[in-house]
């Protein structure tokens, strides 16, 4: 049973018990409805208390039912709330820990509410591209006041119960419990005190007005429009709350329901709901049970004090885990520590970090010039130069000094983790942890599973990733893993577009208008064009059949490596990241075309976007076929968290699903006819071709 009924003397208690957050799934809703009916029929029960077991009152909708017809199956949440309001006996919500979404809407339907201090209160539906759909936009403004309620609904952010209880005139909480431990006893006492109260108060009957009326809502709408950009839900939240101030409660409920249903069908909401589920799915490894024993990680070593090593170290310092950082020379160590210190001092200056936290984090950092000083660390992560010979030297030393059971991780972005593991006598302890730059900011962590990586190592690093606030996605071993293997094809298409008539600025502007954080040429300048140059040189030996535009090599031959040299595809002014188009680069591209006998043509933004995005999709389909990624949604998470793919489009695979895989395949067939492109690449991956033919989707 996910909702339990008990009689505590003369008070009936209905306890939601659907771990982990008492989601309001069908069984739970039915249990509440049954409990209400039983309590109202039971002579001994004078009043009713609804509370939650474990670590939440209720976190809202059950994610296993989210977006499915089951979510609206009777009794749906609207029906349950109506049953509470119509109860012949008073219903008291005893709220603690977490009350969010449908859980808060359920509590607002109760006649009285008592809350424990420290409770997180929120209506977070906007984060899924929706608005509260069970009366939240109508009841919360009546209980809390229009402005604070609208702020909560539009932001979706949680606020502590004691802060809300301090608002003047609020009727959200009738009482504050002295503590979470005392909540039930105090709720029972409160229920007895109101057991004979008649008539029973209903939030729906409270007045709802704003002194400035429509002027306030227009101001709110303008503010939201500037912040929401590509997301329609925040603006619709304003409309729904305004409806609460305009007429009767039932009329406002009709408006809320219409807006909710319309938002459910928007591509933006579908994308956000997809991301919500995808992020949770990514944390699960199909063949690694949830109860796999973990290795203890109480200390970490980092090899390399450069930009990447320092950023990696900061993640663990932020989580309160001691770090020892190793370099070969003292001046390199000093520079690394100085950079970490500078980063933290900047946060202190901006008020984002308190001085005591800064002191605590720096106190957890130690440095060394000797591998022997790493012997007691539970995990070591190397962040040295991306060359297999360098990695070999490092891992042979780590194999020598690290204690048995320590996890040996490589931050490699392209190299073979199985080869790296072979440099040790403990390949089961070796794993790839590919952080993205800047490592202390970017959320993505590619966890690369070697052929011999132990299951407990995988389970441990997934838990550690969460502790350091990363979104971890598991990849198999291949050149470039998931993200960089795909980005190579994206970059190749960028080069072909230059050959055929585009400028770097045109390509970047088209894909940025689509929603990317930056286009392929600005991204190349940021990462360093010499990195791609090195990969192409390696490819010329390993994959002589791989076709590239020569423009990027010509750029590198001029020493234009990007922002770090002040010149790449664009020019840069010291201290700024503004990309300034360079006439000599455009002339270089034009000269290359002439030398190749290419007549430039006008290329539409639509073609630019399709070629860049569908190149990601086709390579991703091959990655799925190869078993490098377990799920299409994992690939979406990689591109959303690590490569600036627009959130409101839900990742490349979700976007392809939205466009329709049949349409994607038809576009690829057109691109294959282009003599300046790579016809072989544009052959749809077998998985993509099959799904398109069957009318199916990736997700």
C-alpha positions as CSV (number, residue, x, y, z in Angstrom):
1,X,0.0,0.0,0.0
2,X,1.3,3.5,-0.9
3,X,-1.1,5.3,1.4
4,X,-1.8,3.8,4.9
5,X,-4.8,4.5,7.2
6,X,-4.5,4.4,11.0
7,X,-6.7,5.7,13.8
8,X,-4.8,7.6,16.5
9,X,-7.5,7.8,19.1
10,X,-10.1,10.1,17.7
11,X,-8.0,11.3,14.7
12,X,-7.7,9.4,11.4
13,X,-4.2,9.6,9.9
14,X,-3.5,8.9,6.2
15,X,0.2,8.5,5.6
16,X,1.6,8.7,2.0
17,X,4.2,5.9,1.7
18,X,5.5,5.8,-1.9
19,X,9.3,6.2,-1.7
20,X,11.5,8.1,-2.3
21,X,9.3,11.3,-2.3
22,X,5.8,9.9,-1.9
23,X,4.9,10.5,-5.5
24,X,1.1,10.9,-6.2
25,X,0.8,7.9,-8.5
26,X,-2.6,6.2,-9.1
27,X,-2.3,3.8,-6.2
28,X,-1.4,6.6,-3.8
29,X,-4.3,8.7,-5.0
30,X,-6.6,5.8,-4.6
31,X,-5.3,5.2,-1.1
32,X,-6.0,8.8,-0.1
33,X,-9.5,8.7,-1.5
34,X,-10.2,5.4,0.3
35,X,-8.8,6.8,3.5
36,X,-11.0,9.9,3.3
37,X,-14.1,7.8,2.7
38,X,-13.2,5.5,5.6
39,X,-12.5,8.4,8.0
40,X,-15.7,10.2,7.1
41,X,-17.7,6.9,7.7
42,X,-15.9,6.1,10.9
43,X,-17.8,7.5,13.9
44,X,-14.7,7.4,16.1
45,X,-12.8,9.7,13.8
46,X,-13.4,13.4,14.5
47,X,-10.8,14.8,12.1
48,X,-8.3,13.7,9.6
49,X,-4.5,14.3,9.2
50,X,-2.7,13.7,6.0
51,X,1.1,13.3,6.2
52,X,4.0,11.6,4.4
53,X,6.3,8.8,5.5
54,X,10.1,9.1,5.2
55,X,11.8,12.1,3.8
56,X,8.9,14.0,2.2
57,X,5.3,15.0,2.6
58,X,5.0,14.6,-1.2
59,X,7.2,15.6,-4.1
60,X,4.2,15.7,-6.5
61,X,3.5,13.5,-9.5
62,X,5.0,10.0,-9.7
63,X,7.7,10.3,-12.4
64,X,6.9,6.7,-13.5
65,X,3.5,7.9,-14.6
66,X,4.5,11.3,-15.8
67,X,3.0,12.4,-19.1
68,X,1.1,9.1,-19.4
69,X,-2.7,8.6,-19.4
70,X,-2.4,6.9,-16.0
71,X,-1.6,10.3,-14.5
72,X,-5.2,11.5,-15.2
73,X,-6.9,8.1,-14.5
74,X,-9.6,8.5,-11.7
75,X,-9.2,9.4,-9.0
76,X,-6.9,12.0,-10.5
77,X,-5.3,14.6,-8.3
78,X,-8.1,17.2,-9.1
79,X,-10.7,14.6,-7.9
80,X,-8.7,13.8,-4.7
81,X,-8.4,17.5,-3.8
82,X,-12.2,18.0,-4.4
83,X,-12.8,15.0,-2.1
84,X,-10.7,16.7,0.6
85,X,-12.5,20.0,0.3
86,X,-15.9,18.2,0.5
87,X,-14.9,16.1,3.5
88,X,-17.5,16.4,6.3
89,X,-14.6,16.3,8.8
90,X,-11.7,18.7,8.9
91,X,-8.5,17.6,7.0
92,X,-5.2,18.8,8.3
93,X,-2.0,18.6,6.2
94,X,1.0,17.8,8.3
95,X,3.8,19.0,6.1
96,X,7.5,18.2,6.4
97,X,10.8,17.9,4.5
98,X,9.6,18.3,0.9
99,X,6.2,19.6,-0.4
100,X,6.4,20.3,-4.1
101,X,4.2,20.3,-7.2
102,X,1.1,18.2,-6.7
103,X,2.1,17.6,-3.1
104,X,1.7,21.3,-2.4
105,X,-1.5,21.4,-4.4
106,X,-2.8,18.5,-2.3
107,X,-1.9,20.4,0.9
108,X,-3.6,23.6,-0.4
109,X,-6.8,21.6,-0.8
110,X,-6.8,20.7,2.9
111,X,-8.8,22.8,5.4
112,X,-5.7,23.4,7.6
113,X,-1.9,23.1,7.3
114,X,0.8,22.7,9.9
115,X,4.4,22.7,8.7
116,X,7.7,21.6,10.1
117,X,10.6,24.1,10.0
118,X,13.0,23.5,7.2
119,X,10.4,22.2,4.7
120,X,11.2,22.9,1.1
121,X,8.1,24.3,-0.6
122,X,7.8,24.7,-4.4
123,X,5.7,24.5,-7.5
124,X,8.5,23.4,-9.9
125,X,6.3,22.6,-12.9
126,X,7.7,25.5,-14.9
127,X,11.0,23.6,-15.0
128,X,9.3,21.0,-17.1
129,X,7.8,23.6,-19.4
130,X,4.4,23.4,-17.6
131,X,2.4,25.2,-15.0
132,X,0.7,23.7,-11.9
133,X,-2.3,21.8,-13.2
134,X,-4.2,20.9,-10.1
135,X,-5.1,24.4,-8.8
136,X,-1.7,25.6,-7.8
137,X,-2.0,28.8,-9.8
138,X,-5.4,29.5,-8.3
139,X,-5.0,28.5,-4.6
140,X,-1.4,29.6,-3.9
141,X,-2.0,33.3,-4.7
142,X,-5.1,33.1,-2.4
143,X,-3.1,31.5,0.4
144,X,0.2,33.4,0.1
145,X,-0.5,36.6,-1.8
146,X,-0.3,37.3,-5.5
147,X,3.3,38.5,-5.8
148,X,5.1,35.9,-3.7
149,X,2.9,33.1,-5.2
150,X,3.7,34.3,-8.8
151,X,7.4,34.5,-8.0
152,X,7.3,30.9,-6.7
153,X,5.3,29.6,-9.7
154,X,7.4,31.4,-12.4
155,X,10.8,30.5,-10.9
156,X,9.9,27.0,-9.7
157,X,12.5,27.4,-6.9
158,X,12.0,26.0,-3.4
159,X,11.6,28.3,-0.4
160,X,11.8,27.2,3.2
161,X,8.6,27.0,5.2
162,X,9.7,29.3,7.9
163,X,10.4,32.1,5.4
164,X,7.0,31.7,3.9
165,X,5.4,31.7,7.4
166,X,6.9,35.2,8.0
167,X,5.0,36.8,5.1
168,X,2.3,39.2,6.3
169,X,-1.2,38.0,5.9
170,X,-0.2,34.6,4.6
171,X,-2.7,31.7,5.0
172,X,-0.6,28.9,3.6
173,X,0.4,27.7,7.1
174,X,-2.0,27.8,10.0
175,X,0.6,26.6,12.4
176,X,4.4,26.0,12.4
177,X,5.4,22.8,14.3
178,X,8.3,23.1,16.8
179,X,10.2,20.5,14.9
180,X,9.9,17.7,12.3
181,X,10.0,15.1,15.1
182,X,7.1,16.8,16.9
183,X,5.1,17.4,13.8
184,X,2.7,14.4,14.0
185,X,1.9,14.8,17.7
186,X,1.3,18.6,17.2
187,X,-0.8,17.9,14.1
188,X,-3.0,15.5,16.0
189,X,-3.4,18.0,18.8
190,X,-4.3,20.7,16.2
191,X,-6.7,18.4,14.5
192,X,-8.5,17.9,17.8
193,X,-8.7,21.6,18.4
194,X,-10.4,22.2,15.0
195,X,-12.5,19.0,14.9
196,X,-15.8,20.8,15.7
197,X,-15.1,24.0,13.7
198,X,-17.8,24.9,11.3
199,X,-17.8,26.0,8.5
200,X,-14.4,24.7,7.6
201,X,-12.1,27.1,5.7
202,X,-11.3,26.5,2.1
203,X,-8.4,28.2,0.3
204,X,-10.5,28.5,-2.8
205,X,-12.9,30.9,-1.0
206,X,-10.2,33.3,0.0
207,X,-10.0,36.7,-1.9
208,X,-7.4,37.1,-4.6
209,X,-6.5,40.6,-5.7
210,X,-3.5,42.8,-6.5
211,X,-3.6,46.5,-5.7
212,X,-2.2,47.5,-9.1
213,X,-4.4,45.0,-11.0
214,X,-3.5,44.5,-14.7
215,X,-0.6,47.0,-14.6
216,X,1.2,44.6,-12.2
217,X,0.6,41.6,-14.5
218,X,1.9,43.5,-17.5
219,X,5.0,44.4,-15.7
220,X,5.4,40.7,-14.6
221,X,4.8,39.6,-18.2
222,X,7.5,41.9,-19.5
223,X,10.0,40.7,-16.9
224,X,9.3,37.1,-17.6
225,X,9.5,37.6,-21.4
226,X,13.1,38.9,-21.0
227,X,14.1,36.0,-18.8
228,X,12.2,33.1,-20.4
229,X,13.4,33.6,-24.0
230,X,12.5,30.3,-25.8
231,X,10.2,28.9,-23.1
232,X,6.5,29.7,-23.2
233,X,5.6,28.3,-19.7
234,X,6.7,31.3,-17.5
235,X,4.5,33.7,-19.5
236,X,1.5,31.3,-19.3
237,X,2.1,31.1,-15.5
238,X,1.5,34.9,-15.4
239,X,-1.7,34.5,-17.4
240,X,-3.0,31.7,-15.1
241,X,-2.3,33.7,-11.9
242,X,-3.9,36.8,-13.4
243,X,-7.0,34.7,-14.1
244,X,-7.1,33.9,-10.4
245,X,-7.6,37.7,-9.7
246,X,-10.2,38.2,-12.4
247,X,-13.2,36.1,-11.5
248,X,-14.6,33.2,-9.6
249,X,-12.4,30.2,-8.6
250,X,-13.9,27.8,-11.0
251,X,-13.4,30.1,-14.0
252,X,-9.7,30.4,-13.0
253,X,-9.4,26.7,-12.8
254,X,-10.8,26.4,-16.3
255,X,-8.1,28.8,-17.5
256,X,-5.4,26.9,-15.7
257,X,-6.5,23.6,-17.2
258,X,-6.6,24.9,-20.7
259,X,-3.1,26.5,-20.4
260,X,-1.7,23.3,-18.8
261,X,-3.0,21.1,-21.6
262,X,-1.7,23.4,-24.3
263,X,1.7,23.5,-22.7
264,X,1.8,19.7,-22.5
265,X,1.9,19.6,-26.3
266,X,4.6,22.2,-26.9
267,X,8.0,20.9,-28.1
268,X,9.7,22.9,-25.3
269,X,7.8,21.1,-22.6
270,X,8.3,17.7,-24.3
271,X,12.0,18.5,-24.4
272,X,12.2,19.5,-20.8
273,X,10.3,16.4,-19.7
274,X,12.6,14.3,-21.8
275,X,15.6,15.8,-20.1
276,X,14.1,15.2,-16.7
277,X,13.7,11.5,-17.4
278,X,17.0,11.3,-19.4
279,X,19.1,12.7,-16.5
280,X,17.7,10.1,-14.1
281,X,18.1,7.3,-16.7
282,X,21.8,8.2,-17.3
283,X,22.7,7.5,-13.7
284,X,21.7,3.8,-14.1
285,X,24.0,1.3,-15.7
286,X,22.0,-1.7,-17.0
287,X,24.3,-4.5,-15.8
288,X,25.4,-2.8,-12.5
289,X,22.8,-3.5,-9.8
290,X,21.7,-0.5,-7.6
291,X,23.0,-2.4,-4.5
292,X,26.5,-2.9,-5.8
293,X,29.0,-2.3,-2.9
294,X,30.9,0.9,-3.3
295,X,34.6,1.7,-2.7
296,X,35.2,4.4,-0.1
297,X,36.5,7.6,-1.6
298,X,37.7,9.8,1.2
299,X,40.7,11.4,-0.6
300,X,41.7,12.1,-4.2
301,X,44.9,12.7,-6.0
302,X,45.1,14.8,-9.2
303,X,48.1,14.5,-11.6
304,X,48.7,17.8,-13.4
305,X,48.1,21.3,-12.1
306,X,47.2,23.0,-15.4
307,X,43.8,24.4,-16.3
308,X,42.1,21.0,-16.4
309,X,43.9,19.5,-13.3
310,X,43.1,22.6,-11.2
311,X,39.4,22.5,-12.3
312,X,39.1,18.8,-11.5
313,X,40.7,19.4,-8.1
314,X,38.2,22.2,-7.3
315,X,35.2,19.9,-7.9
316,X,36.4,17.6,-5.0
317,X,37.4,20.5,-2.8
318,X,33.9,22.0,-3.2
319,X,32.5,18.6,-2.0
320,X,34.7,18.6,1.0
321,X,37.1,15.8,-0.2
322,X,40.8,16.4,0.4
323,X,43.0,16.6,-2.7
324,X,46.7,16.2,-3.2
325,X,47.9,17.6,-6.5
326,X,51.1,16.4,-8.2
327,X,53.3,18.2,-10.8
328,X,56.9,17.6,-11.9
329,X,58.1,21.1,-11.2
330,X,57.4,23.5,-8.3
331,X,56.7,26.5,-10.4
332,X,53.9,24.5,-12.3
333,X,52.4,23.6,-8.9
334,X,52.6,27.2,-7.7
335,X,50.8,28.4,-10.8
336,X,48.1,25.8,-10.4
337,X,47.5,26.6,-6.8
338,X,47.5,30.3,-7.6
339,X,44.8,29.8,-10.3
340,X,42.6,27.8,-7.9
341,X,43.0,30.5,-5.3
342,X,42.2,33.2,-7.8
343,X,39.0,31.4,-8.9
344,X,37.8,31.1,-5.3
345,X,38.8,34.7,-4.4
346,X,36.7,35.8,-7.4
347,X,33.7,34.0,-6.0
348,X,34.3,35.5,-2.5
349,X,34.5,39.0,-4.1
350,X,31.2,38.4,-5.9
351,X,29.5,37.2,-2.7
352,X,29.0,33.7,-4.1
353,X,31.4,32.1,-1.6
354,X,31.8,32.9,2.1
355,X,35.3,33.5,3.5
356,X,35.1,30.5,5.9
357,X,34.1,28.2,3.0
358,X,37.1,29.5,0.9
359,X,39.5,28.9,3.8
360,X,38.0,25.4,4.3
361,X,38.4,24.4,0.7
362,X,42.0,25.7,0.4
363,X,42.8,23.9,3.6
364,X,41.8,20.6,1.9
365,X,44.4,21.1,-0.9
366,X,47.9,19.8,-0.6
367,X,50.7,19.5,-3.3
368,X,53.6,17.3,-4.0
369,X,56.4,16.6,-6.5
370,X,56.6,12.9,-5.7
371,X,54.3,10.1,-6.8
372,X,55.1,8.3,-3.5
373,X,53.0,11.0,-1.7
374,X,49.9,9.7,-3.5
375,X,50.0,6.2,-2.0
376,X,47.1,6.6,0.4
377,X,44.7,8.3,-2.0
378,X,41.5,6.4,-2.7
379,X,41.2,7.6,-6.2
380,X,43.7,9.3,-8.6
381,X,42.8,11.3,-11.8
382,X,45.4,12.1,-14.3
383,X,45.1,15.3,-16.4
384,X,48.3,15.3,-18.4
385,X,49.1,15.9,-22.0
386,X,46.9,13.9,-24.5
387,X,49.6,11.6,-25.8
388,X,49.7,7.9,-25.2
389,X,53.4,7.8,-24.3
390,X,52.8,10.4,-21.6
391,X,49.8,8.4,-20.3
392,X,51.9,5.2,-20.2
393,X,54.6,6.8,-18.1
394,X,52.0,8.1,-15.6
395,X,50.0,4.9,-15.3
396,X,53.1,2.8,-14.7
397,X,54.0,5.1,-11.9
398,X,50.5,5.0,-10.5
399,X,50.5,1.2,-10.7
400,X,53.7,1.2,-8.6
401,X,52.6,3.5,-5.8
402,X,48.8,3.4,-5.4
403,X,47.4,1.2,-2.7
404,X,45.3,-1.9,-3.7
405,X,41.7,-1.1,-4.5
406,X,42.5,2.6,-5.4
407,X,40.6,3.7,-8.5
408,X,42.9,4.9,-11.3
409,X,41.2,7.4,-13.6
410,X,42.2,9.0,-16.9
411,X,40.9,12.3,-18.1
412,X,41.6,11.4,-21.7
413,X,39.2,12.9,-24.2
414,X,40.0,10.5,-27.1
415,X,42.6,7.9,-26.2
416,X,41.9,4.2,-25.7
417,X,41.1,3.5,-22.1
418,X,41.8,-0.2,-22.5
419,X,45.3,0.6,-23.8
420,X,45.8,2.9,-20.8
421,X,44.6,0.1,-18.5
422,X,47.1,-2.3,-20.0
423,X,49.9,-0.2,-18.7
424,X,49.0,-1.5,-15.2
425,X,48.6,-4.9,-13.5
426,X,45.1,-3.8,-12.3
427,X,43.0,-3.0,-15.4
428,X,39.9,-3.7,-13.3
429,X,40.6,-0.5,-11.3
430,X,41.1,1.7,-14.4
431,X,38.3,4.0,-15.7
432,X,38.0,7.0,-17.9
433,X,36.7,10.2,-16.3
434,X,36.5,12.8,-19.1
435,X,35.8,16.2,-17.6
436,X,34.8,19.1,-19.8
437,X,36.6,22.4,-19.7
438,X,36.3,24.4,-17.5
439,X,36.1,21.4,-15.3
440,X,34.9,23.3,-12.2
441,X,32.0,24.7,-14.2
442,X,30.8,22.2,-16.9
443,X,28.3,19.7,-15.6
444,X,29.1,16.8,-18.0
445,X,31.3,13.9,-17.0
446,X,31.8,11.1,-19.5
447,X,32.5,7.9,-17.6
448,X,34.4,5.6,-19.9
449,X,34.1,2.0,-19.1
450,X,37.0,-0.2,-20.1
451,X,36.6,-3.9,-21.1
452,X,37.9,-4.9,-17.7
453,X,36.7,-2.0,-15.5
454,X,35.1,-3.6,-12.4
455,X,31.4,-3.1,-11.7
456,X,32.1,-1.6,-8.2
457,X,34.4,0.9,-9.8
458,X,31.6,2.0,-12.1
459,X,29.1,2.2,-9.3
460,X,31.5,4.2,-7.2
461,X,32.4,6.8,-9.8
462,X,28.7,7.3,-10.6
463,X,28.0,8.1,-7.0
464,X,31.1,10.3,-6.7
465,X,30.0,12.2,-9.9
466,X,26.7,13.1,-8.2
467,X,28.5,14.2,-5.1
468,X,30.6,16.6,-7.1
469,X,27.5,17.8,-8.9
470,X,28.2,16.3,-12.3
471,X,25.8,14.7,-14.8
472,X,27.6,11.4,-15.5
473,X,27.0,9.5,-18.7
474,X,28.6,6.1,-19.4
475,X,30.5,5.6,-22.6
476,X,32.2,2.5,-24.1
477,X,35.7,2.7,-25.5
478,X,36.2,4.2,-28.9
479,X,38.1,7.1,-30.4
480,X,36.5,10.2,-29.0
481,X,33.9,8.3,-26.9
482,X,30.4,9.8,-27.4
483,X,30.8,13.6,-27.5
484,X,34.1,14.0,-29.4
485,X,33.4,11.2,-31.8
486,X,30.2,13.1,-32.8
487,X,31.7,16.5,-32.8
488,X,34.3,15.5,-35.3
489,X,31.5,14.9,-37.9
490,X,30.0,18.2,-36.9
491,X,33.3,20.0,-37.5
492,X,33.8,18.2,-40.8
493,X,30.5,19.6,-42.0
494,X,31.5,23.1,-40.9
495,X,34.5,22.8,-43.1
496,X,32.6,21.6,-46.1
497,X,30.2,24.5,-45.7
498,X,33.2,26.9,-45.9
499,X,34.4,25.1,-49.1
500,X,31.0,25.5,-50.7
501,X,30.4,29.2,-50.0
502,X,29.8,30.1,-46.4
503,X,31.9,32.3,-44.1
504,X,32.7,31.2,-40.5
505,X,30.4,33.9,-39.2
506,X,27.5,32.8,-41.4
507,X,27.8,29.2,-40.1
508,X,28.1,30.3,-36.5
509,X,25.2,32.7,-36.7
510,X,22.9,30.1,-38.2
511,X,23.5,27.5,-35.6
512,X,23.5,30.0,-32.8
513,X,20.1,31.2,-34.0
514,X,19.0,27.6,-33.8
515,X,20.0,27.8,-30.1
516,X,23.5,26.5,-29.8
517,X,25.7,28.4,-27.2
518,X,28.3,28.9,-30.0
519,X,28.9,27.8,-33.5
520,X,31.6,25.4,-34.7
521,X,34.2,28.0,-35.5
522,X,33.8,30.0,-32.3
523,X,33.9,26.7,-30.4
524,X,37.1,25.7,-32.3
525,X,38.7,29.0,-31.3
526,X,37.8,28.5,-27.7
527,X,39.0,24.9,-27.5
528,X,42.2,25.6,-29.6
529,X,42.3,24.9,-33.3
530,X,45.6,23.1,-32.9
531,X,43.8,20.3,-31.0
532,X,41.7,19.5,-34.1
533,X,44.8,19.9,-36.3
534,X,46.6,17.2,-34.2
535,X,43.6,14.8,-34.6
536,X,43.4,15.4,-38.4
537,X,47.1,14.6,-38.6
538,X,46.5,11.3,-36.7
539,X,43.5,10.6,-38.9
540,X,45.6,11.0,-42.1
541,X,47.5,7.9,-40.9
542,X,44.7,5.9,-39.3
543,X,41.8,6.8,-41.6
544,X,43.2,7.9,-45.0
545,X,39.7,7.6,-46.4
546,X,38.3,10.3,-44.1
547,X,37.6,13.4,-46.1
548,X,38.2,16.9,-44.7
549,X,38.2,20.5,-45.8
550,X,41.8,21.8,-45.8
551,X,40.8,25.3,-44.6
552,X,41.3,24.5,-40.9
553,X,44.8,23.2,-41.6
554,X,45.7,26.3,-43.5
555,X,44.4,28.4,-40.6
556,X,46.7,26.5,-38.2
557,X,49.7,26.8,-40.5
558,X,49.3,30.5,-40.0
559,X,49.5,30.0,-36.3
560,X,45.9,31.1,-35.7
561,X,45.1,28.6,-32.9
562,X,42.2,30.6,-31.4
563,X,41.6,32.7,-28.3
564,X,44.8,31.6,-26.7
565,X,46.8,33.2,-29.5
566,X,44.4,36.1,-30.0
567,X,43.7,34.9,-33.5
568,X,41.8,32.0,-35.0
569,X,38.8,31.9,-37.3
570,X,38.2,35.3,-35.7
571,X,40.4,38.0,-34.0
572,X,40.2,38.5,-30.2
573,X,41.1,41.5,-28.0
574,X,43.0,40.6,-24.8
575,X,40.7,40.1,-21.9
576,X,37.6,39.8,-24.0
577,X,35.9,36.8,-25.8
578,X,34.2,38.8,-28.6
579,X,34.7,37.1,-31.9
580,X,35.7,39.7,-34.5
581,X,35.6,38.6,-38.2
582,X,38.9,38.7,-40.0
583,X,39.1,39.7,-43.7
584,X,42.3,37.7,-44.2
585,X,40.7,34.5,-43.0
586,X,37.8,35.1,-45.4
587,X,40.3,35.7,-48.2
588,X,42.2,32.5,-47.3
589,X,39.0,30.5,-47.7
590,X,38.2,32.2,-51.1
591,X,41.7,31.5,-52.3
592,X,41.4,27.9,-51.3
593,X,38.1,27.6,-53.3
594,X,39.8,29.1,-56.4
595,X,42.7,26.7,-56.1
596,X,40.3,23.8,-55.9
597,X,38.1,25.1,-58.8
598,X,35.1,25.4,-56.5
599,X,32.4,27.9,-57.5
600,X,30.8,29.2,-54.3
601,X,27.0,29.0,-53.9
602,X,24.5,30.7,-51.6
603,X,23.7,28.4,-48.7
604,X,20.6,28.9,-46.6
605,X,20.6,28.9,-42.8
606,X,18.2,25.9,-42.9
607,X,20.7,23.8,-44.8
608,X,23.5,24.9,-42.4
609,X,21.5,23.8,-39.4
610,X,20.4,20.5,-40.9
611,X,23.9,19.5,-42.1
612,X,25.4,20.3,-38.7
613,X,22.7,18.7,-36.5
614,X,22.0,15.7,-38.7
615,X,25.7,14.9,-38.8
616,X,25.5,14.5,-35.0
617,X,22.4,12.4,-35.3
618,X,23.8,10.0,-37.9
619,X,27.1,9.4,-36.0
620,X,25.1,9.0,-32.7
621,X,23.0,6.3,-34.3
622,X,26.3,4.5,-35.2
623,X,27.4,5.0,-31.6
624,X,24.2,3.3,-30.4
625,X,24.7,0.4,-32.8
626,X,28.3,-0.1,-31.6
627,X,27.1,-0.3,-28.0
628,X,29.2,2.8,-27.0
629,X,26.1,4.4,-25.5
630,X,23.3,2.5,-23.8
631,X,20.5,4.9,-24.7
632,X,19.7,7.6,-27.1
633,X,18.8,9.8,-24.1
634,X,22.4,9.4,-22.8
635,X,23.6,11.0,-26.0
636,X,21.2,13.8,-25.6
637,X,22.6,14.4,-22.0
638,X,26.1,14.6,-23.4
639,X,25.2,17.3,-25.9
640,X,23.0,19.3,-23.6
641,X,25.5,19.3,-20.7
642,X,28.8,19.4,-22.5
643,X,28.4,20.9,-26.0
644,X,25.8,23.7,-25.7
645,X,22.9,22.0,-27.6
646,X,19.8,24.1,-26.9
647,X,17.9,22.9,-23.8
648,X,14.5,23.7,-25.3
649,X,15.2,21.2,-28.1
650,X,16.0,18.4,-25.8
651,X,19.3,17.2,-27.4
652,X,20.1,16.0,-31.0
653,X,18.2,12.6,-30.7
654,X,15.1,14.2,-29.2
655,X,15.2,16.9,-31.8
656,X,15.5,14.3,-34.6
657,X,12.5,12.5,-33.1
658,X,10.5,15.7,-33.1
659,X,11.4,16.4,-36.7
660,X,10.6,12.8,-37.7
661,X,13.3,10.3,-38.5
662,X,11.8,9.8,-42.0
663,X,12.4,13.5,-42.7
664,X,15.9,13.3,-41.3
665,X,16.8,10.4,-43.6
666,X,15.3,12.2,-46.6
667,X,17.5,15.2,-45.9
668,X,20.6,12.9,-45.6
669,X,19.9,11.4,-49.0
670,X,19.9,15.0,-50.5
671,X,23.2,15.8,-48.8
672,X,24.7,12.6,-50.2
673,X,24.2,13.9,-53.7
674,X,26.5,16.9,-53.0
675,X,29.8,16.2,-54.8
676,X,31.7,18.4,-52.3
677,X,30.3,16.6,-49.3
678,X,31.0,13.0,-48.0
679,X,28.5,10.8,-49.7
680,X,29.6,7.7,-47.7
681,X,29.0,9.5,-44.4
682,X,25.5,10.5,-45.3
683,X,24.4,6.9,-45.8
684,X,21.9,6.7,-42.9
685,X,23.2,4.4,-40.1
686,X,21.3,1.1,-40.2
687,X,19.6,1.8,-36.9
688,X,18.4,5.2,-38.1
689,X,17.3,3.8,-41.5
690,X,15.3,1.0,-39.7
691,X,13.6,3.3,-37.2
692,X,12.7,5.7,-40.0
693,X,11.2,2.9,-42.1
694,X,9.2,1.6,-39.1
695,X,7.9,5.0,-38.1
696,X,9.7,4.7,-34.8
697,X,11.8,7.1,-32.7
698,X,15.2,6.9,-30.9
699,X,13.6,7.7,-27.5
